[in-house]
């Protein structure tokens, strides 16, 4: 019998799998089936939005494809040319609701994610600067944060859009202005703790440039809470954009988002034509809930002290 056979005293034990931080993160995140469901649902929504030009029965931005005679048709009705079925009905302009929702998701997700990323860049940079510089710089930045957080987000966004006017870019600017303070406060609190650690003192003793210390050593250790806040802020930005569009100060009518689709059917709710607002509202609700499910689990995984 071979000396390396099973049960031989010379047999080498199998090496245990190395547990990397990424594997540990995936394992802890997968412990919540609800979070996995939320992640899968969100990825499905993103895929549907990206593939909208190929899977949507109609291009809701193309006025040549809209027929006012097809307006307010019930779900399951056929269009005038009898080429496809309006599975979710149509709005008052003859726009297929399924197509409008798929294209509306593209705008809602892009505005929400884009504004969250820009707000994160601005807020994280100012928060890191406040924590590292201290003194008057810290005091000035944090007073701006307190001033920003003292205003209701929807009121501040309405004031900005009343001045700038409608448009996707203006909506993104308004959302960045009302969101950056959350990132700044989160990063500052984490950076103040990390700044007192030995690796920062060692970097300062080596006379490394301040920019390198902040962005190469301090910022990476502030990422976990930043990721959690960023995830939640994406959902919040999508909800704010929908609110602004519902109030008529968001995206233009030629590029309907979910909020604008809901607004288009609001006046018909009491007349029995519920589907014009109901289905976009369900799409908005499912999108926000799926993001929040992922964000809740990220919070528990990246900050174990908050686990229930």
RONU-334572 format. One record per residue (C-alpha): residue number from 1; residue in one letter; x, y, z. Coordinates in Angstrom, 2 decimals, padded with zeros to 5 digits, always signed. Layout:
<atoms>
i, aa, u, v, w
NUM, A, X, Y, Z
...
</atoms>
This chain:
<atoms>
i, aa, u, v, w
1, X, +000.00, +000.00, +000.00
2, X, +001.22, +003.51, -000.79
3, X, +002.56, +005.53, +002.13
4, X, +000.30, +008.45, +001.16
5, X, -002.90, +006.38, +001.20
6, X, -005.84, +007.45, +003.32
7, X, -005.32, +006.56, +006.96
8, X, -001.52, +006.40, +006.62
9, X, +000.40, +008.26, +009.31
10, X, +002.39, +009.94, +006.53
11, X, -000.72, +011.34, +004.81
12, X, -000.81, +015.14, +004.70
13, X, -003.98, +016.82, +005.95
14, X, -005.88, +018.86, +003.40
15, X, -005.16, +022.55, +003.56
16, X, -008.09, +024.54, +004.89
17, X, -009.58, +027.06, +002.52
18, X, -008.18, +030.52, +003.14
19, X, -010.88, +032.92, +004.31
20, X, -010.32, +036.22, +002.56
21, X, -012.17, +039.44, +003.51
22, X, -014.19, +039.18, +000.30
23, X, -015.26, +035.60, +001.05
24, X, -016.18, +036.56, +004.59
25, X, -018.21, +039.51, +003.32
26, X, -020.09, +037.37, +000.76
27, X, -020.72, +034.66, +003.36
28, X, -022.12, +037.10, +005.92
29, X, -024.20, +038.93, +003.33
30, X, -025.68, +035.63, +002.08
31, X, -026.89, +034.80, +005.60
32, X, -029.95, +036.97, +004.96
33, X, -032.29, +035.47, +002.39
34, X, -034.24, +038.70, +002.40
35, X, -031.13, +040.64, +001.36
36, X, -030.39, +038.12, -001.39
37, X, -033.95, +038.47, -002.61
38, X, -033.57, +042.26, -002.60
39, X, -030.28, +042.05, -004.49
40, X, -031.71, +039.69, -007.09
41, X, -034.79, +041.87, -007.50
42, X, -032.68, +045.01, -007.90
43, X, -030.41, +043.36, -010.48
44, X, -033.52, +042.27, -012.37
45, X, -034.82, +045.85, -012.33
46, X, -031.49, +047.20, -013.55
47, X, -031.37, +044.61, -016.34
48, X, -034.91, +045.49, -017.42
49, X, -034.01, +049.19, -017.49
50, X, -030.84, +048.62, -019.50
51, X, -032.61, +046.36, -021.99
52, X, -035.64, +048.63, -022.33
53, X, -034.96, +049.60, -025.98
54, X, -035.01, +045.90, -026.92
55, X, -037.77, +044.49, -024.70
56, X, -040.22, +047.41, -024.54
57, X, -043.10, +047.11, -027.03
58, X, -042.99, +050.85, -027.72
59, X, -040.60, +053.79, -027.51
60, X, -042.49, +056.25, -025.29
61, X, -040.15, +059.08, -026.34
62, X, -041.06, +058.72, -030.03
63, X, -044.15, +060.86, -030.57
64, X, -044.69, +059.23, -033.97
65, X, -045.48, +055.93, -032.20
66, X, -048.11, +057.49, -029.92
67, X, -051.75, +057.66, -030.91
68, X, -054.10, +059.76, -028.80
69, X, -056.93, +057.44, -029.81
70, X, -055.20, +054.70, -027.80
71, X, -055.31, +056.85, -024.66
72, X, -056.47, +055.38, -021.34
73, X, -056.96, +051.84, -022.64
74, X, -057.42, +049.15, -020.00
75, X, -054.73, +046.53, -019.32
76, X, -054.84, +043.74, -021.88
77, X, -056.20, +045.93, -024.70
78, X, -054.73, +045.87, -028.20
79, X, -053.41, +048.92, -029.97
80, X, -055.17, +050.45, -032.96
81, X, -052.94, +048.68, -035.48
82, X, -053.48, +045.38, -033.64
83, X, -049.72, +044.76, -033.55
84, X, -049.21, +044.24, -029.82
85, X, -051.08, +044.14, -026.52
86, X, -050.98, +046.87, -023.88
87, X, -050.44, +044.49, -020.97
88, X, -050.53, +047.32, -018.41
89, X, -052.82, +049.64, -020.33
90, X, -052.04, +053.13, -021.64
91, X, -051.92, +056.65, -020.20
92, X, -053.84, +059.70, -021.43
93, X, -051.36, +060.23, -024.29
94, X, -051.63, +056.68, -025.62
95, X, -048.27, +055.69, -024.17
96, X, -047.86, +052.00, -023.34
97, X, -047.50, +051.82, -019.56
98, X, -045.13, +048.84, -019.64
99, X, -042.81, +050.68, -022.03
100, X, -043.14, +053.88, -020.02
101, X, -042.18, +052.08, -016.81
102, X, -039.13, +050.40, -018.39
103, X, -037.88, +053.68, -019.84
104, X, -038.85, +055.53, -016.67
105, X, -036.70, +053.17, -014.64
106, X, -033.72, +054.16, -016.78
107, X, -034.15, +057.82, -015.83
108, X, -034.97, +057.17, -012.17
109, X, -032.00, +054.83, -011.68
110, X, -029.55, +057.02, -013.60
111, X, -030.60, +060.17, -011.75
112, X, -030.55, +058.40, -008.37
113, X, -027.20, +056.67, -008.87
114, X, -025.59, +059.65, -010.62
115, X, -026.59, +062.15, -007.96
116, X, -025.54, +059.75, -005.16
117, X, -022.08, +059.26, -006.69
118, X, -021.51, +062.99, -007.20
119, X, -022.80, +063.79, -003.71
120, X, -020.50, +061.10, -002.31
121, X, -017.47, +062.62, -004.03
122, X, -018.26, +066.10, -002.76
123, X, -019.33, +065.08, +000.73
124, X, -016.54, +062.55, +001.30
125, X, -013.86, +065.03, +000.18
126, X, -015.17, +067.76, +002.48
127, X, -015.63, +065.32, +005.37
128, X, -012.08, +064.02, +005.02
129, X, -010.74, +067.57, +004.83
130, X, -012.66, +068.59, +007.94
131, X, -011.43, +065.59, +009.95
132, X, -007.79, +065.87, +008.87
133, X, -007.39, +069.64, +008.97
134, X, -009.43, +070.29, +012.12
135, X, -009.62, +073.73, +013.66
136, X, -011.40, +076.46, +011.73
137, X, -011.65, +074.37, +008.58
138, X, -013.49, +071.66, +010.48
139, X, -015.74, +074.20, +012.15
140, X, -016.62, +075.94, +008.88
141, X, -017.41, +072.73, +006.99
142, X, -019.49, +071.27, +009.79
143, X, -021.48, +074.50, +010.20
144, X, -022.31, +074.24, +006.50
145, X, -023.36, +070.63, +007.09
146, X, -025.58, +071.66, +010.00
147, X, -027.10, +074.44, +007.91
148, X, -027.80, +072.06, +005.04
149, X, -029.35, +069.40, +007.28
150, X, -031.57, +071.98, +008.98
151, X, -033.59, +072.41, +005.76
152, X, -036.05, +069.72, +004.68
153, X, -034.56, +068.01, +001.63
154, X, -037.69, +068.35, -000.50
155, X, -038.02, +072.06, +000.32
156, X, -034.38, +072.77, -000.56
157, X, -034.68, +070.80, -003.82
158, X, -037.87, +072.67, -004.76
159, X, -036.16, +076.02, -004.17
160, X, -033.19, +075.03, -006.33
161, X, -035.33, +073.72, -009.18
162, X, -037.60, +076.77, -009.03
163, X, -034.45, +078.80, -009.78
164, X, -032.77, +076.43, -012.26
165, X, -035.87, +075.10, -014.02
166, X, -036.74, +071.61, -015.24
167, X, -034.25, +069.15, -016.67
168, X, -032.41, +065.98, -015.74
169, X, -029.13, +067.83, -015.13
170, X, -030.85, +070.36, -012.88
171, X, -032.50, +067.57, -010.91
172, X, -029.10, +065.92, -010.39
173, X, -027.62, +069.24, -009.20
174, X, -030.48, +069.75, -006.77
175, X, -030.11, +066.22, -005.37
176, X, -026.35, +066.63, -004.95
177, X, -026.86, +069.86, -003.02
178, X, -029.35, +068.26, -000.61
179, X, -027.41, +064.98, -000.16
180, X, -023.71, +065.83, +000.19
181, X, -024.02, +066.73, +003.88
182, X, -024.94, +063.15, +004.87
183, X, -021.73, +061.84, +003.34
184, X, -019.63, +064.61, +004.87
185, X, -020.89, +063.95, +008.40
186, X, -020.50, +060.16, +008.06
187, X, -016.95, +060.36, +006.68
188, X, -015.86, +062.97, +009.21
189, X, -016.99, +060.84, +012.16
190, X, -015.14, +057.77, +010.87
191, X, -012.05, +059.73, +009.82
192, X, -011.70, +061.33, +013.27
193, X, -011.35, +057.83, +014.76
194, X, -008.97, +056.58, +012.07
195, X, -006.81, +059.69, +012.25
196, X, -005.65, +058.76, +015.76
197, X, -004.41, +055.33, +014.72
198, X, -000.77, +054.36, +014.40
199, X, -000.65, +053.98, +010.62
200, X, -001.62, +057.64, +010.15
201, X, +001.08, +058.73, +012.59
202, X, +003.60, +056.57, +010.75
203, X, +002.61, +058.13, +007.43
204, X, +003.01, +061.61, +008.89
205, X, +006.43, +060.72, +010.32
206, X, +007.48, +059.62, +006.82
207, X, +006.56, +063.11, +005.59
208, X, +004.14, +061.76, +003.01
209, X, +002.08, +064.36, +001.13
210, X, -001.20, +065.27, +002.79
211, X, -003.16, +064.27, -000.32
212, X, -001.61, +060.81, -000.26
213, X, -002.29, +060.33, +003.44
214, X, -005.94, +061.30, +003.01
215, X, -006.80, +059.43, -000.17
216, X, -004.40, +056.45, +000.01
217, X, -004.46, +055.67, +003.74
218, X, -007.36, +057.42, +005.48
219, X, -010.15, +057.18, +002.89
220, X, -009.96, +053.37, +002.27
221, X, -010.60, +052.76, +005.96
222, X, -013.66, +055.02, +005.86
223, X, -015.31, +053.14, +003.00
224, X, -017.54, +050.68, +004.93
225, X, -019.88, +053.29, +006.45
226, X, -019.66, +055.29, +003.21
227, X, -020.92, +052.30, +001.20
228, X, -023.87, +051.85, +003.55
229, X, -024.84, +055.52, +003.43
230, X, -024.39, +055.56, -000.35
231, X, -026.74, +052.61, -000.80
232, X, -029.43, +054.24, +001.30
233, X, -028.97, +057.58, -000.42
234, X, -029.53, +056.03, -003.85
235, X, -032.99, +054.91, -002.72
236, X, -033.60, +058.31, -001.16
237, X, -032.52, +060.11, -004.34
238, X, -034.86, +057.99, -006.46
239, X, -037.74, +058.81, -004.12
240, X, -036.87, +062.54, -004.14
241, X, -036.66, +062.62, -007.94
242, X, -040.04, +060.92, -008.18
243, X, -041.51, +063.47, -005.75
244, X, -040.09, +066.41, -007.69
245, X, -041.35, +065.01, -010.99
246, X, -044.77, +064.35, -009.43
247, X, -044.91, +068.01, -008.38
248, X, -044.01, +069.11, -011.91
249, X, -040.48, +070.40, -011.20
250, X, -038.46, +067.34, -012.17
251, X, -037.70, +065.85, -015.56
252, X, -039.42, +067.23, -018.69
253, X, -042.63, +065.64, -019.94
254, X, -040.86, +064.34, -023.05
255, X, -038.65, +062.08, -020.85
256, X, -041.06, +060.62, -018.29
257, X, -039.64, +059.14, -015.12
258, X, -041.66, +057.03, -012.69
259, X, -042.72, +060.10, -010.74
260, X, -044.03, +061.83, -013.84
261, X, -045.90, +058.70, -014.92
262, X, -047.59, +058.61, -011.52
263, X, -048.50, +062.28, -011.83
264, X, -050.01, +061.74, -015.28
265, X, -052.59, +059.34, -013.88
266, X, -053.30, +061.05, -010.57
267, X, -056.33, +062.95, -011.89
268, X, -057.84, +059.72, -013.25
269, X, -057.59, +057.72, -010.02
270, X, -061.16, +058.44, -008.94
271, X, -062.57, +057.71, -012.40
272, X, -061.61, +054.03, -012.30
273, X, -058.49, +054.31, -014.50
274, X, -056.21, +053.25, -011.69
275, X, -053.52, +051.61, -013.83
276, X, -052.04, +054.89, -015.07
277, X, -050.64, +055.67, -011.60
278, X, -050.83, +052.28, -009.92
279, X, -048.28, +050.33, -011.95
280, X, -045.57, +053.04, -012.00
281, X, -046.13, +053.42, -008.26
282, X, -045.61, +049.69, -007.74
283, X, -042.41, +049.81, -009.84
284, X, -041.11, +052.74, -007.76
285, X, -042.00, +051.00, -004.50
286, X, -040.34, +047.71, -005.50
287, X, -037.17, +049.52, -006.61
288, X, -036.80, +051.45, -003.35
289, X, -037.61, +048.44, -001.17
290, X, -035.06, +046.23, -002.98
291, X, -032.31, +048.83, -002.48
292, X, -033.20, +049.25, +001.20
293, X, -033.10, +045.48, +001.77
294, X, -029.57, +045.39, +000.39
295, X, -028.57, +048.46, +002.37
296, X, -029.85, +047.04, +005.66
297, X, -027.77, +043.89, +005.25
298, X, -024.71, +045.88, +004.18
299, X, -025.05, +047.91, +007.36
300, X, -025.13, +044.76, +009.50
301, X, -022.22, +043.13, +007.68
302, X, -019.93, +046.17, +007.53
303, X, -020.73, +047.26, +011.10
304, X, -021.28, +044.13, +013.23
305, X, -022.00, +046.25, +016.31
306, X, -025.35, +047.22, +014.73
307, X, -026.46, +043.61, +014.23
308, X, -029.77, +042.85, +015.87
</atoms>
